[in-house]
């Protein structure tokens, strides 16, 4: 239930998707832009929650921290694959 609570929070799945999308670390501002310019406070909160859950982590670069999925985060994206397949089939029927 704790995982479903975390994943059900506003913007959480979008942040995970954007961190997964090209597989390379991304800075806070670039991530914010990819998430349709969500507020910085919401993004900061979601990244903190994902870090505390072990799904995302940040690494320091010369200019700024860059965020990426951890191995656990990659496993989550893989586990969500069947749901993505189902949602595509569902969308085609609509």
Steps between C-alpha positions, in 0.01 A plus 500: 500500500789737571628458143155569355468806722833636375427424134153650525623841607464780250790513251687199644455275197588786266825565687588129484417493128717803427791359699466175306440652157855534371679318779751774574510723808307825472527826690217643707411783260502274194285248684261778599468608134438141388221480757313790342657754734350354816568710807847468645361424846294205373793365298732535797252316722453218249875458449552488877230235534645295215849530649376390842325202337823402321349554155701807396834647598704806418863529408697819523637646180715806457199726451209336685366169630367267233216258573468143378314181580670247723506128421182474708344778290595317181339185643184701568484619140545141381227380736265766362550370144188278499292795622636710214409223254150478646452878486598509132246228419238682706568829320460333160153375597380844599 
